[in-house]
């Protein structure tokens, strides 16, 4: 008996899994994972499903991460939080503000659960998860052994971490540790946040502005299924940037510490006149070109074909390679999003 995965991922595609089980304890997670392996069936751990594209039915067991709990302690200089992996990320941001703990406000309304945050090193409006990461609690699923990784050991980069490499398969993030300084410094470097006076602005004002901007640009997954930003913002060499800037003097860009330049993927897609472009039931969102949506009963193959077309157009026009940020899941597990969208 297969079960519908439609409610368990934000693209809301018509896909099924052999079995879907909600896990609320580490012991249950371990038991269900090891049982699936013993039965030789594929197994996938899912949080909110906000960064997944199911290309087809999943021929195995899906475990829904519902590990809950927040522990808070403090010293003279810092707040320390230990947050279970199944907590909702945005609700955590709201909770910290309600407690007078500041720093996460720029990361408001990022969909997904806390356990997914380190994998992607989620970021928005000039702030990335790593800024406040103290440690990550990891469970080795085949053995049941648990261990802590320090921030340095997580090897964070732009949408990058050790959890996409060494700890990608057979490991689960069960909790994260956050360390937030009591002396709060606003980060106002991106977009409309630059309008605020750094001396007068409050964390709540930044939170409200980030929520307003994200809500205006990003479609509600319950209206149009989507996984938020579909592609990473590409980082290009000064030479490539110079060529683009000569043709497009107003190109938005963000210089990086190593001399490279980050370009907004949404802007590149928009310049290819792709807003509203549709293949099957999948379309490029008309408000924010970085978002691919399930406009009309799309299938995973529709979204895949659309992603391929978008990559091709940007490559042809700008000579810039877009890389999917979303994880692609086939019938037996994750597939390489790079190769299937080339």
Secondary structure per residue as TSV (DSSP state, phi and psi in degrees):
chain	resnum	aa	ss	phi	psi
A	1	X	-	360.0	112.3
A	2	X	-	-83.9	156.2
A	3	X	E	-121.2	148.7
A	4	X	E	-75.8	130.5
A	5	X	-	-91.2	-3.9
A	6	X	G	-52.0	-43.9
A	7	X	G	-75.4	-11.3
A	8	X	G	-102.0	9.0
A	9	X	S	-146.2	147.1
A	10	X	T	-77.7	-10.6
A	11	X	T	-74.8	-19.7
A	12	X	-	51.5	45.9
A	13	X	-	-83.2	154.9
A	14	X	S	-79.8	73.7
A	15	X	-	-124.0	157.4
A	16	X	E	-123.6	164.3
A	17	X	E	-127.7	159.2
A	18	X	E	-63.4	-36.4
A	19	X	E	-155.3	141.2
A	20	X	E	-127.2	123.9
A	21	X	E	-129.4	131.0
A	22	X	E	-85.8	127.0
A	23	X	E	-110.3	131.9
A	24	X	-	-116.8	-9.3
A	25	X	S	-134.1	156.7
A	26	X	H	-61.8	-38.5
A	27	X	H	-62.0	-43.5
A	28	X	H	-66.2	-41.5
A	29	X	H	-57.6	-47.6
A	30	X	H	-61.8	-47.0
A	31	X	H	-60.6	-48.2
A	32	X	H	-68.6	-37.3
A	33	X	H	-67.1	-47.2
A	34	X	H	-66.4	-34.4
A	35	X	H	-65.1	-42.8
A	36	X	H	-61.6	-42.9
A	37	X	H	-64.1	-43.3
A	38	X	H	-61.9	-35.2
A	39	X	T	-83.2	4.0
A	40	X	T	56.7	40.2
A	41	X	-	-116.6	144.5
A	42	X	E	-58.6	147.9
A	43	X	E	-138.8	140.0
A	44	X	E	-136.0	130.9
A	45	X	E	-97.9	124.2
A	46	X	E	-123.0	139.5
A	47	X	S	-93.1	-103.0
A	48	X	S	-91.8	-5.0
A	49	X	-	66.4	26.5
A	50	X	T	-88.3	-2.5
A	51	X	T	-131.6	30.7
A	52	X	E	-121.8	141.1
A	53	X	E	-121.9	110.9
A	54	X	E	-83.1	116.7
A	55	X	-	-79.1	-21.9
A	56	X	S	-164.5	-179.0
A	57	X	-	-60.3	145.3
A	58	X	E	-94.9	121.6
A	59	X	E	-87.8	48.5
A	60	X	E	-166.2	-152.3
A	61	X	E	-104.9	131.3
A	62	X	E	-108.5	125.2
A	63	X	E	-102.5	123.8
A	64	X	E	-93.7	119.2
A	65	X	E	-74.3	109.3
A	66	X	-	-121.8	32.5
A	67	X	-	-71.1	124.1
A	68	X	-	-124.5	155.7
A	69	X	-	137.3	138.7
A	70	X	E	-130.4	124.6
A	71	X	E	-111.1	137.0
A	72	X	E	-128.2	129.3
A	73	X	E	-137.5	167.1
A	74	X	E	-150.0	157.9
A	75	X	-	-126.1	-162.6
A	76	X	S	-65.3	-28.9
A	77	X	S	-109.5	-25.7
A	78	X	E	-135.7	153.8
A	79	X	E	-98.6	136.1
A	80	X	E	-117.8	126.0
A	81	X	E	-119.3	137.5
A	82	X	E	-115.6	116.9
A	83	X	E	-120.8	126.9
A	84	X	E	-65.6	148.2
A	85	X	T	-62.7	-23.9
A	86	X	T	-89.0	-0.6
A	87	X	S	-66.7	146.2
A	88	X	B	-73.7	129.5
A	89	X	H	-61.7	-48.8
A	90	X	H	-64.1	-37.8
A	91	X	H	-65.9	-32.1
A	92	X	H	-64.2	-43.6
A	93	X	H	-59.6	-46.0
A	94	X	H	-60.5	-42.6
A	95	X	H	-62.3	-43.3
A	96	X	H	-62.3	-42.5
A	97	X	H	-63.2	-40.2
A	98	X	H	-63.3	-28.5
A	99	X	T	-87.9	-0.3
A	100	X	T	75.1	26.5
A	101	X	-	-107.0	118.2
A	102	X	-	-112.6	156.7
A	103	X	S	137.2	-31.6
A	104	X	-	-90.4	0.2
A	105	X	G	-58.8	-32.2
A	106	X	G	-68.2	-17.3
A	107	X	G	-99.8	19.8
A	108	X	T	-64.6	150.2
A	109	X	T	61.9	14.7
A	110	X	-	-75.7	121.3
A	111	X	-	-72.0	156.8
A	112	X	S	118.6	179.1
A	113	X	B	-109.7	166.7
A	114	X	H	-59.6	-37.3
A	115	X	H	-65.5	-20.3
A	116	X	H	-85.9	-19.8
A	117	X	H	-57.8	-44.5
A	118	X	H	-69.6	-30.1
A	119	X	H	-58.8	-50.8
A	120	X	H	-85.3	-11.5
A	121	X	T	46.6	61.0
A	122	X	-	-50.8	149.6
A	123	X	E	-159.4	156.4
A	124	X	E	-168.5	147.7
A	125	X	T	51.4	44.7
A	126	X	T	83.0	3.0
A	127	X	E	-124.9	135.9
A	128	X	E	-118.8	157.4
A	129	X	G	-50.9	-40.4
A	130	X	G	-59.0	-25.4
A	131	X	G	-55.9	-35.3
A	132	X	G	-113.2	4.5
A	133	X	E	-73.7	130.9
A	134	X	E	-102.6	-45.6
A	135	X	E	-161.6	168.2
A	136	X	E	-131.9	129.2
A	137	X	E	-89.9	122.1
A	138	X	E	-118.5	142.1
A	139	X	E	-113.3	125.5
A	140	X	E	-85.8	108.6
A	141	X	T	-67.5	-38.0
A	142	X	T	-66.0	-29.5
A	143	X	T	-108.5	-20.8
A	144	X	T	82.2	3.8
A	145	X	E	-77.2	136.2
A	146	X	E	-115.8	150.3
A	147	X	E	-151.9	162.5
A	148	X	E	-106.7	136.6
A	149	X	E	-110.6	133.3
A	150	X	E	-73.3	168.0
A	151	X	T	-54.7	-44.7
A	152	X	G	-61.8	-39.5
A	153	X	G	-69.5	-17.9
A	154	X	G	-75.4	-14.2
A	155	X	T	49.9	53.5
A	156	X	-	-69.2	143.0
A	157	X	B	-145.1	-167.5
A	158	X	T	-69.3	111.6
A	159	X	T	51.4	41.7
A	160	X	B	-146.1	145.1
A	161	X	-	-166.4	172.0
A	162	X	G	-64.6	-18.4
A	163	X	G	-75.7	-6.9
A	164	X	G	-98.0	-0.7
A	165	X	T	-130.5	-96.7
A	166	X	T	-58.3	-36.2
A	167	X	T	-111.2	34.8
A	168	X	S	-80.3	-42.3
A	169	X	S	-115.4	130.7
A	170	X	S	84.6	14.6
A	171	X	E	-132.2	150.6
A	172	X	E	-132.1	139.3
A	173	X	E	-87.2	114.6
A	174	X	E	-97.2	-21.8
A	175	X	E	-162.1	158.1
A	176	X	E	-126.6	150.1
A	177	X	E	-107.6	130.5
A	178	X	E	-117.4	144.5
A	179	X	E	-128.3	109.3
A	180	X	E	-115.7	121.3
A	181	X	E	-65.7	142.7
A	182	X	S	-72.9	-27.0
A	183	X	S	-86.2	104.8
A	184	X	-	-86.4	134.8
A	185	X	-	-119.1	117.7
A	186	X	-	-69.3	146.9
A	187	X	-	-111.5	112.2
A	188	X	-	-123.6	27.6
A	189	X	-	-82.0	-16.6
A	190	X	S	-111.7	137.7
A	191	X	G	55.0	-138.7
A	192	X	G	-70.9	-10.2
A	193	X	G	-66.9	-21.8
A	194	X	G	-63.8	-16.8
A	195	X	G	-72.1	-19.2
A	196	X	S	-81.0	148.8
A	197	X	-	-82.9	117.6
A	198	X	T	-59.8	-24.4
A	199	X	T	-77.9	-25.2
A	200	X	T	-112.0	-20.7
A	201	X	-	-66.3	149.1
A	202	X	-	-109.9	160.7
A	203	X	H	-58.8	-39.3
A	204	X	H	-64.0	-36.4
A	205	X	H	-66.7	-41.3
A	206	X	H	-63.7	-45.8
A	207	X	H	-55.3	-48.2
A	208	X	H	-63.6	-40.6
A	209	X	H	-67.6	-43.8
A	210	X	H	-61.2	-43.8
A	211	X	H	-62.6	-42.0
A	212	X	H	-64.2	-45.8
A	213	X	H	-66.5	-46.0
A	214	X	H	-63.7	-41.0
A	215	X	H	-65.0	-36.2
A	216	X	H	-71.0	-34.0
A	217	X	H	-93.5	-31.4
A	218	X	S	-105.1	130.6
A	219	X	-	-71.2	146.0
A	220	X	-	-67.8	121.8
A	221	X	T	-57.0	-22.8
A	222	X	T	-76.4	-18.2
A	223	X	T	-93.0	-54.3
A	224	X	S	-128.1	111.2
A	225	X	E	-54.4	137.0
A	226	X	E	-163.1	169.4
A	227	X	E	-119.3	32.4
A	228	X	E	67.4	-144.5
A	229	X	E	-60.4	120.5
A	230	X	-	-84.3	-32.9
A	231	X	B	-117.1	152.5
A	232	X	-	-74.7	151.6
A	233	X	-	-71.1	122.4
A	234	X	-	-72.1	148.5
A	235	X	E	-111.6	122.3
A	236	X	E	-120.0	164.2
A	237	X	-	-73.6	157.9
A	238	X	H	-56.7	-32.2
A	239	X	H	-66.7	-48.3
A	240	X	H	-63.3	-42.3
A	241	X	H	-60.3	-43.3
A	242	X	H	-59.0	-42.2
A	243	X	H	-62.2	-44.7
A	244	X	H	-65.9	-41.8
A	245	X	H	-65.7	-32.4
A	246	X	H	-63.4	-38.7
A	247	X	H	-80.9	-31.5
A	248	X	-	-131.4	82.5
A	249	X	T	-56.9	-26.0
A	250	X	T	-96.2	14.9
A	251	X	-	-56.2	124.3
A	252	X	-	-68.1	141.3
A	253	X	E	-157.1	154.9
A	254	X	E	-132.2	103.5
A	255	X	E	-61.8	138.7
A	256	X	-	-101.4	163.0
A	257	X	T	-62.9	-24.8
A	258	X	T	-91.3	8.1
A	259	X	S	96.3	-15.6
A	260	X	-	-75.8	171.1
A	261	X	E	-125.9	130.2
A	262	X	E	-91.7	131.7
A	263	X	E	-112.9	143.8
A	264	X	-	-72.4	119.0
A	265	X	H	-59.1	-37.7
A	266	X	H	-60.1	-38.9
A	267	X	H	-65.3	-43.7
A	268	X	H	-61.3	-43.6
A	269	X	H	-65.6	-41.2
A	270	X	H	-61.5	-40.4
A	271	X	H	-64.4	-22.3
A	272	X	T	-84.6	9.1
A	273	X	T	57.0	41.7
A	274	X	-	-100.8	-3.8
A	275	X	T	-58.3	128.0
A	276	X	T	86.9	-10.1
A	277	X	-	-61.3	136.2
A	278	X	E	-132.8	139.1
A	279	X	E	-129.0	120.1
A	280	X	T	59.6	-130.3
A	281	X	T	-93.6	4.4
A	282	X	E	-102.5	142.2
A	283	X	E	-142.9	157.5
A	284	X	E	-80.3	128.3
A	285	X	-	-61.2	139.5
A	286	X	S	-75.1	-23.7
A	287	X	S	-89.2	-34.7
A	288	X	-	-141.5	106.6
A	289	X	T	-66.3	-14.3
A	290	X	T	-76.3	-11.2
A	291	X	E	-106.5	124.6
A	292	X	E	-97.7	135.4
A	293	X	E	-121.8	153.8
A	294	X	E	-86.1	89.5
A	295	X	-	-79.8	-38.3
A	296	X	S	-152.4	83.9
A	297	X	S	51.8	46.7
A	298	X	-	-66.7	155.3
A	299	X	-	-105.8	167.8
A	300	X	H	-59.2	-35.4
A	301	X	H	-68.3	-32.9
A	302	X	H	-62.0	-48.1
A	303	X	H	-64.5	-40.4
A	304	X	H	-60.2	-46.3
A	305	X	H	-63.5	-38.4
A	306	X	H	-66.4	-44.5
A	307	X	H	-60.0	-40.0
A	308	X	H	-63.0	-45.2
A	309	X	H	-63.9	-41.8
A	310	X	H	-63.8	-46.3
A	311	X	H	-58.1	-43.6
A	312	X	H	-62.4	-47.0
A	313	X	H	-62.3	-43.9
A	314	X	H	-67.0	-40.1
A	315	X	H	-61.8	-44.0
A	316	X	H	-66.6	-41.3
A	317	X	H	-79.8	-40.3
A	318	X	H	-114.7	-11.9
A	319	X	S	68.6	23.6
A	320	X	-	-113.6	135.3
A	321	X	-	-93.4	123.1
A	322	X	-	-90.7	140.8
A	323	X	-	-118.2	128.3
A	324	X	B	-59.8	138.9
A	325	X	-	-93.0	-27.1
A	326	X	S	-75.6	143.9
A	327	X	E	-86.3	133.1
A	328	X	E	-98.3	129.8
A	329	X	E	-117.2	123.0
A	330	X	E	-96.9	-167.5
A	331	X	T	-67.5	-27.0
A	332	X	T	-107.9	1.3
A	333	X	E	140.4	-163.3
A	334	X	E	-68.7	140.4
A	335	X	E	-118.2	160.4
A	336	X	-	-73.4	109.3
A	337	X	H	-66.2	-28.6
A	338	X	H	-61.9	-53.6
A	339	X	H	-69.8	-35.3
A	340	X	H	-77.9	-12.9
A	341	X	T	-109.4	6.4
A	342	X	-	-70.2	360.0
